[in-house]
């Protein structure tokens, strides 16, 4: 499939610069961006590293500090 893109001057300049910096043609850069975008949309699950993360065993849970919080003087939503 062929796609024709009309980019404004600023975006066009940014795409050219990033593609050149990474040693890619503009077409290759845009293809990689689209592949990455589609992959992220299709993969709506957490990365396995995040799923497997067990936390830091020596870290005190933030819930332990809730008793130190002060009650609000006035409820802003009343």
C-alpha positions in Angstrom: 0.0 0.0 0.0 1.2 3.5 -0.8 0.5 6.3 1.6 0.9 10.0 0.8 1.5 12.3 3.8 1.2 16.0 3.9 3.2 17.3 6.9 3.4 20.9 8.0 6.9 22.5 7.9 7.7 22.0 11.5 6.7 18.4 11.7 8.5 17.7 8.3 11.7 19.3 9.6 11.5 17.2 12.8 10.9 13.9 10.9 13.8 14.7 8.6 16.1 15.5 11.5 15.2 12.4 13.5 15.4 10.1 10.5 18.9 11.5 9.6 20.1 11.3 13.2 19.1 7.6 13.3 20.6 6.9 9.9 17.3 6.1 8.3 15.4 7.4 5.3 12.3 9.3 6.0 10.2 6.4 4.7 12.0 3.9 7.0 11.6 6.2 10.0 7.9 6.7 9.4 7.4 2.9 8.8 9.1 2.2 12.2 7.0 4.8 14.0 3.8 3.2 12.5 4.9 -0.3 13.4 5.7 0.8 16.9 2.3 2.5 17.3 0.3 -0.4 15.9 2.3 -2.8 18.1 1.5 -0.7 21.2 -2.2 -0.5 20.3 -2.4 -4.3 19.7 -0.5 -5.1 22.9 -2.6 -3.6 25.6 -1.2 -5.8 28.3 1.5 -4.9 30.8 5.0 -5.9 29.9 6.1 -9.1 31.6 8.8 -7.3 33.7 6.0 -5.2 35.2 3.7 -8.2 35.8 6.6 -10.1 37.5 7.7 -7.1 39.7 7.4 -8.0 43.3 8.4 -4.7 44.8 11.3 -3.9 47.1 11.2 -6.1 50.1 12.8 -3.5 52.5 10.5 -0.6 51.4 7.9 0.5 53.9 4.5 0.5 52.2 3.2 4.0 51.7 -0.1 3.0 53.4 1.8 2.9 56.7 2.0 6.7 56.6 -1.7 7.4 56.3 -2.2 7.8 60.0 0.2 10.7 59.9 -2.1 12.6 57.5 -4.0 15.6 58.9 -7.7 15.8 58.4 -8.7 18.7 56.0 -10.0 21.7 57.7 -12.7 22.3 55.1 -14.0 20.0 52.5 -13.6 21.7 49.2 -16.3 19.5 47.6 -19.1 20.4 50.0 
